[in-house]
Amino acid sequence: MSLSRDELDRIQRLRAMFLDDTRGDRALLDYWRDEHDLRAYARVLGARIGWKWDAALSECRDRGLLRNEDAVVLDFGCGAGVAALRHVEHFGAAEVLCLDRSTIAAAFAAAAIRAKHPKMRTRAVTTTEGLSFDVLLASHVVSELDASGLAQLRDAIARSRVAILVESGNFAASRRLSSLRDEFAASMHVIAPCAHRDRCPALLTSSEWCHFFAEPPQAVFTDGDWARAGRDVGIDLRALPYAFVCLSRDPVQAPAVRHRILGRPDVSKHDARAQVCLQDGLRLATVTKRADPATWRLLKKDPLALRELPDATTD
């Protein structure tokens, strides 16, 4: 991937705005100036977010969420349309509604989905008022909204049959997402990533947060163009922290999950240790090389290979 000077400048400008932590609870101002911003974003930053959505949606599928070709999908704060594009690939849809405060972004996202799926009904919208939809998608918006924007998001979640929200995985965004999850856990089924629908244990302390790491495509490790793009933008394309939650109005048939690994397991010469989420709180789980050599070898090769640690002891 070869980035022009203009594309690089646009990506760096956008990234600086996304990482600005001086806003407090104020909404992030509209940052899309034109279609060129969106195209540059989609090439690198949007691709990374797409890999996070792939990881989250794959887990939703494994936890029992079914494909629905008849669904109407609302992409809330759609940006370049990454969330909707990934969701259509994983779960299908009959119609996609692209909502963004930027009419430029909403039109760009709708066009991107039509280009990939010419037969799919797709349109840009400016409000949720009067809309009927089945699936709500929200990608990296929780950290950008003020109180008014969060109220609109809550209303959209409450009107959906399924809601899937993916965030950056940093401390503040993840804890904000966990708070939203807790608000709806009593009225909706928590499909993923949680092993229970009780209060999020990460919120029981002031220092923890629920987050995971997605694995990028193999090309990121072998393609020199991707390596140059990461170097030019100033990011490690291999590091993909994210947080997510999937809520459903209806129950799903899913395999039982005793716990979910958070973050990235630490694998040493003799054991693998990871923080896991249990119903009564977060615990440190250990798999020893002596007791379970197969799991230890799997994690040594790829620390992100498992979502749970079998036969682990917890401290």
Secondary structure, DSSP 8 states (H G I E B T S, - for coil): ----HHHHHHHHHHHHHHH----TTS-------SHHHHHHHHHTHHHHHHHHHHHHHHHHHHTT----TT-EEEEET-TTTHHHHHHHHHH--SEEEEE-S-HHHHHHHHHHHHHH-TTSEEEEES--TT---SEEEEES-TTT--HHHHHHHHHHHHH-SEEEEEE---HHHHHHHHHHHHHHTTTSEEEES-S-SS--GGGGSSS----EE----THHHH-HHHHHHHHHHT--TT--EEEEEEEESS-------S-EEEEEEEE-SSEEEEEEEETTEEEEEEEETTT-HHHHHHHHH-TTS-SS-TT-EE-
